[in-house]
Amino acid sequence: MQDDTVNGAALLATARDFQPRIIAQRDGIETSRRLPEDLAHDLAHAGFFRIFLPAAYGGLDLTPLDGIAVFEELAKADASVAWCVWNGNTHWTAAQLSPEAGHAIHDDPDVITANNTQPSGQVHVVDGGFRLTGRWSLVSGCQIATWMVLSSVVYDDGKPRTAPSGGPAIRFMMLPASQCEIIDTWTVGGLRGTGSHDVAVHAAFVPIAYSSGFFDTYVLPERRYRLPAISRVGPGLGAMALGIARSAIETLKEIAGAKTPERTTQMLCDTPDAQARVSQAEALVRSARLFLFDSLDQLWTKLLETGEAAMSARALARLATSHAVNSAVQAVDLMYVAGGASSLYVRCPLERAFRDVHAITQHIGVHPRILQSTGRVLFGLESDTPLL
């Protein structure tokens, strides 16, 4: 754990060091709708795409709390950068992946992966592996990735394979980005710089060793790898939203100390309305952050102690994630309104914060129905989703 703490603190400090450079490149990131190659390479070289990767494959293997603190810090500078780093750290089934594939993909210290978890592809069983065809949307960071991780339904003899749950069998297919076609579809408002285009694959062969699934046998036995994937990945959404909200609060403070609103003689910071709004925003962000970090800490601590991730603890971490995003949206909206007409201009960080934080609300990981799922668990009922 000491190594985790040291590595986490070091990467967090590195994230702060990157902030001036990221801020200087924000306009270019927005215009090109992607991360610049040089920035992506330097982020990878510094270890930002190896946050949750197991040490067995050269990863930093940070704790969930250390990881989301890094995502939060990057989001203060630019949400699209944070998003691509977060998305490149899903490593959905790294503990269940074959060592052959784990090393082949990750032995390159600068490797970046992009993924999509919607089973938009079909994989047909063939000798030695699978034949993959499909098209996936919202593949964030696909232009900077060297490997793709794509979710697909498995077919045997032309028919979908049935999973033990009764639904279709789904597996992740890992293949070089050079075997994929990127289709330019990412013309959006929020998170514009993530380059979340569509990716298509046409009858590519994927060896058996380069496929894995959530319910495969664990190859890496340590308890830390028993944290459910959604509990490891989801909290990053909350952390990034809180980072955006923190940036919005600091931006409003700067505006309020220099602006006299129309038809008044008071500085904005002297107006009761702005004072009340910044207080509300501060309380929203601080309280949501405490809930997010505390629930994740309790889940992680119990997992290391027992090897089990209790459903009640999973549900609280999931609830805290949704609450963090919702609270961040409220905080940003408060700051956006308080900024007045200044918030309308693209040169104002509040304009981008407004777009970016609302874009996060559209991720399936914080869909409003999640509150129904967590509510079931809080009532002592059986979970309605196996991945919770």
C-alpha positions in Angstrom: 0.0 0.0 0.0 2.9 2.3 0.7 4.1 2.0 -2.9 0.5 2.7 -4.1 0.5 5.9 -2.0 3.9 7.1 -3.2 3.1 6.4 -6.9 -0.3 8.0 -6.6 1.1 11.2 -5.0 3.8 11.3 -7.7 1.4 11.0 -10.5 -1.0 13.6 -9.0 2.0 16.0 -8.8 2.8 15.2 -12.4 -0.8 16.0 -13.4 -0.5 19.4 -11.8 2.8 19.9 -13.7 0.9 19.2 -16.9 -1.9 21.6 -16.2 -0.2 24.8 -17.7 0.6 22.9 -20.9 -2.9 21.5 -21.2 -4.5 24.8 -20.6 -2.3 26.4 -23.3 -3.5 23.7 -25.8 -7.2 23.8 -24.9 -8.3 25.8 -27.9 -6.4 23.5 -30.3 -7.9 20.5 -28.6 -11.4 21.9 -29.2 -10.7 22.9 -32.8 -9.2 19.6 -33.8 -11.7 17.6 -31.7 -8.9 15.3 -30.4 -5.8 15.3 -28.3 -2.6 16.3 -30.0 -0.2 13.5 -30.8 2.6 15.0 -28.8 0.5 15.6 -25.7 -1.0 12.1 -25.8 2.5 10.6 -26.2 3.9 12.6 -23.3 0.9 11.7 -21.1 1.5 8.0 -21.9 5.2 8.3 -21.3 4.5 9.8 -17.9 2.3 6.8 -17.0 -1.2 8.3 -17.2 -2.5 5.5 -19.3 -1.2 2.8 -16.8 -3.0 4.0 -13.7 -5.0 0.9 -13.1 -3.0 -1.5 -15.2 -1.7 -4.4 -13.0 1.9 -4.3 -12.0 2.4 -7.7 -13.7 2.1 -5.9 -17.1 4.1 -2.9 -16.1 1.2 -0.8 -14.7 1.3 1.7 -11.9 -1.5 -0.4 -10.2 -2.8 2.6 -8.2 -5.6 2.4 -5.7 -9.0 3.5 -7.0 -8.8 6.6 -4.8 -5.4 7.6 -6.1 -6.6 7.1 -9.7 -9.8 9.2 -9.5 -7.8 12.0 -7.8 -5.6 12.1 -11.0 -8.7 12.2 -13.2 -10.2 15.0 -11.1 -6.9 17.1 -11.3 -6.7 16.7 -15.1 -10.3 17.7 -15.5 -9.5 21.0 -13.8 -7.3 21.9 -16.8 -9.3 20.2 -19.6 -12.2 17.7 -19.4 -11.4 16.1 -22.8 -7.8 15.3 -21.7 -9.1 13.9 -18.5 -11.7 11.8 -20.3 -9.3 10.3 -22.7 -6.9 9.4 -19.9 -9.8 7.9 -17.9 -11.1 6.0 -20.9 -7.7 4.6 -21.6 -7.5 3.3 -18.0 -10.5 1.0 -18.0 -8.5 -2.1 -18.5 -11.8 -3.9 -18.2 -10.6 -7.5 -17.9 -6.9 -7.1 -17.3 -6.9 -9.6 -14.4 -8.7 -12.2 -16.7 -6.6 -11.5 -19.8 -4.1 -14.1 -20.9 -0.5 -13.2 -20.0 0.4 -13.5 -23.6 -2.0 -10.7 -24.6 -1.3 -8.7 -21.5 2.4 -8.5 -22.3 2.0 -8.1 -26.0 -0.2 -5.1 -25.6 1.3 -3.4 -22.6 5.0 -4.1 -22.7 5.3 -1.0 -24.8 5.4 1.6 -22.0 3.7 4.3 -24.2 0.8 2.2 -25.4 -2.7 3.7 -25.4 -5.9 1.7 -25.6 -9.4 2.8 -26.6 -12.5 0.9 -25.9 -16.2 0.5 -26.3 -18.3 -1.7 -24.0 -21.5 -1.8 -26.1 -21.6 -5.2 -27.9 -21.9 -3.7 -31.3 -19.8 -6.3 -33.0 -20.2 -10.0 -33.9 -17.4 -12.5 -33.4 -17.7 -15.8 -35.2 -15.7 -18.7 -33.8 -13.0 -20.0 -36.2 -10.0 -22.1 -35.9 -7.6 -20.6 -33.3 -9.8 -17.6 -32.5 -12.6 -15.4 -33.8 -13.5 -13.4 -36.9 -14.6 -9.9 -35.8 -16.9 -7.6 -37.7 -18.8 -4.5 -36.4 -19.1 -0.8 -35.9 -18.8 0.9 -32.5 -19.7 4.5 -31.6 -18.3 6.7 -28.9 -14.8 5.2 -29.0 -13.0 8.0 -27.1 -9.4 8.5 -27.9 -9.5 6.2 -30.9 -7.2 8.4 -32.9 -4.4 8.3 -30.3 -4.8 4.6 -29.5 -2.5 1.8 -30.7 -4.9 -1.0 -29.5 -8.7 -1.3 -29.5 -10.8 -3.1 -26.9 -14.2 -3.8 -28.5 -17.2 -5.6 -27.0 -18.9 -8.1 -29.2 -21.5 -10.9 -29.2 -20.1 -14.4 -29.8 -21.6 -16.5 -32.5 -21.3 -20.3 -32.9 -22.4 -21.8 -36.2 -24.2 -18.6 -37.1 -26.1 -18.3 -33.9 -25.5 -16.1 -30.8 -23.9 -18.1 -28.0 -26.0 -18.1 -24.8 -24.4 -16.9 -21.5 -25.1 -18.6 -18.2 -27.4 -15.6 -17.4 -29.5 -16.5 -20.4 -28.5 -13.5 -22.5 -26.0 -13.4 -25.4 -22.4 -14.3 -24.6 -20.3 -11.1 -24.8 -16.5 -10.8 -25.0 -13.9 -8.1 -25.4 -11.8 -8.4 -28.5 -8.3 -6.8 -28.5 -6.7 -5.9 -31.8 -4.2 -3.4 -33.1 -5.7 0.0 -34.1 -4.2 -0.5 -37.6 -6.9 -3.2 -38.2 -9.7 -0.7 -37.5 -11.3 2.0 -39.6 -12.1 5.4 -37.9 -15.2 7.0 -39.1 -15.4 10.8 -38.4 -18.7 11.3 -36.5 -17.7 13.3 -33.5 -19.2 16.7 -34.2 -20.6 17.7 -30.8 -20.7 20.4 -28.1 -19.3 19.0 -24.8 -16.2 16.9 -24.5 -15.4 17.9 -28.0 -11.7 17.2 -27.8 -12.1 13.5 -26.9 -12.3 12.4 -30.6 -15.0 9.9 -29.7 -15.6 8.8 -33.3 -17.0 5.5 -34.6 -14.7 2.6 -35.2 -15.4 -0.2 -37.7 -13.8 -3.6 -38.1 -14.2 -5.8 -41.2 -13.6 -9.5 -40.7 -10.5 -9.2 -38.6 -9.0 -12.3 -37.1 -8.6 -12.2 -33.3 -6.6 -15.0 -31.6 -8.2 -16.7 -28.6 -5.6 -15.3 -26.3 -6.7 -11.7 -27.2 -10.3 -12.1 -26.0 -11.6 -11.9 -22.5 -14.8 -11.5 -20.5 -16.1 -10.2 -17.2 -16.9 -13.7 -16.0 -13.7 -15.5 -17.1 -11.4 -17.2 -14.5 -9.0 -14.8 -12.9 -5.4 -15.1 -14.1 -4.1 -12.6 -11.6 -5.0 -13.9 -8.1 -4.5 -10.9 -5.8 -7.6 -9.5 -4.0 -7.2 -6.0 -5.5 -8.2 -7.4 -8.9 -11.6 -8.6 -7.5 -12.9 -5.0 -7.5 -15.8 -5.2 -10.0 -15.0 -3.3 -13.2 -17.9 -0.9 -12.9 -16.8 0.0 -9.3 -13.3 0.7 -10.6 -14.2 2.6 -13.7 -17.5 4.4 -12.8 -16.2 6.7 -10.0 -13.9 8.4 -12.6 -17.0 10.0 -14.1 -17.8 11.6 -10.8 -14.3 12.7 -10.2 -14.0 14.4 -13.6 -17.3 16.2 -13.2 -16.1 17.5 -9.8 -12.8 18.7 -11.4 -14.8 20.6 -14.0 -17.0 22.1 -11.2 -13.9 23.1 -9.2 -12.5 24.9 -12.2 -15.9 26.7 -12.8 -15.9 27.9 -9.2 -12.4 29.3 -9.5 -13.3 30.9 -12.8 -16.3 32.6 -11.3 -14.2 34.0 -8.4 -11.8 35.6 -11.0 -14.7 37.1 -12.9 -16.5 38.3 -9.8 -13.4 40.1 -8.6 -13.1 42.1 -11.8 -16.6 42.6 -13.1 -19.3 45.2 -12.4 -22.6 43.9 -13.7 -24.7 46.1 -15.9 -27.0 48.5 -14.1 -25.2 48.2 -10.8 -22.3 49.9 -9.1 -21.2 46.9 -7.2 -18.5 44.4 -8.1 -20.0 41.0 -8.8 -18.3 39.6 -5.8 -20.2 42.1 -3.6 -23.6 41.1 -4.8 -25.7 38.9 -2.5 -26.8 36.7 -5.4 -23.3 35.8 -6.5 -22.2 35.3 -2.9 -25.1 32.9 -2.3 -24.4 31.0 -5.6 -20.7 30.5 -4.9 -21.6 29.2 -1.4 -24.1 26.7 -2.8 -21.6 25.5 -5.4 -18.8 25.1 -2.9 -21.0 23.1 -0.6 -22.2 20.9 -3.5 -18.7 20.1 -4.7 -17.2 19.5 -1.3 -19.9 17.3 0.1 -20.2 15.2 -3.1 -16.5 14.7 -3.2 -16.5 13.4 0.4 -19.2 11.0 -0.4 -17.5 9.7 -3.5 -14.1 9.2 -2.0 -15.5 7.8 1.3 -17.7 5.2 -0.4 -15.0 4.1 -2.7 -12.5 3.9 0.2 -14.8 1.7 2.2 -15.4 -0.6 -0.7 -11.7 -0.9 -1.4 -10.7 -1.4 2.2 -13.3 -4.2 2.7 -12.2 -5.8 -0.5 -8.6 -6.0 0.5 -9.6 -7.4 3.9 -12.0 -10.0 2.8 -11.6 -10.5 -0.9 -15.2 -9.7 -1.4 -17.0 -6.6 -2.7 -20.3 -6.5 -0.9 -23.3 -5.5 -3.0 -24.3 -2.8 -0.5 -20.8 -1.2 -0.8 -20.9 -1.4 -4.6 -24.3 0.3 -4.6 -23.1 3.2 -2.4 -20.1 3.8 -4.6 -22.3 3.8 -7.7 -24.8 6.1 -6.0 -21.9 8.4 -5.0 -20.8 8.6 -8.6 -24.2 9.6 -9.8 -24.5 12.1 -7.0 -21.1 13.6 -7.8 -22.0 14.2 -11.4 -25.4 15.7 -10.5 -23.9 17.9 -7.9 -21.2 19.1 -10.2 -23.8 20.0 -12.9 -25.7 22.0 -10.3 -22.5 23.8 -9.2 -21.5 24.6 -12.8 -25.0 25.9 -13.6 -24.8 28.2 -10.6 -21.5 29.6 -11.7 -22.6 29.9 -15.3 -25.7 32.0 -14.3 -23.7 34.0 -11.9 -21.2 34.9 -14.6 -23.9 36.6 -16.6 -23.2 37.4 -20.3 -19.5 36.6 -19.7 -20.4 32.9 -19.6 -21.6 33.0 -23.2 -18.2 33.5 -24.8 -16.1 30.6 -25.8 -13.1 32.4 -24.4 -14.6 32.0 -21.0 -13.9 28.7 -19.2 -17.4 28.7 -17.8 -18.8 28.2 -21.3 -16.7 25.1 -21.8 -17.4 23.8 -18.3 -21.1 24.1 -18.9 -20.9 22.0 -22.1 -18.5 19.5 -20.8 -20.2 18.7 -17.5 -23.5 18.3 -19.2 -22.0 15.9 -21.7 -20.9 13.7 -18.8 -24.5 13.3 -17.8 -25.2 11.5 -21.1 -22.8 8.6 -20.2 -24.7 5.4 -19.5 -22.6 5.0 -16.3 -24.7 7.8 -14.7 -28.0 7.2 -16.3 -30.9 8.2 -14.1 -32.2 4.7 -13.8 -29.0 3.8 -11.8 -30.8 5.4 -8.9 -33.5 2.8 -9.2 -30.8 0.0 -9.1 -29.1 1.4 -6.1 -32.4 2.1 -4.4 -33.3 -1.6 -4.8 -30.1 -2.5 -2.9 -30.8 0.1 -0.2 -34.2 -1.5 0.3 -32.5 -4.9 0.7 -33.8 -6.2 -2.6 -31.8 -8.2 -5.2 -29.8 -6.1 -7.6 -31.3 -5.8 -11.1 -28.0 -5.6 -12.9 -25.2 -8.3 -12.6 -22.5 -5.7 -13.2 -23.3 -3.5 -10.2 
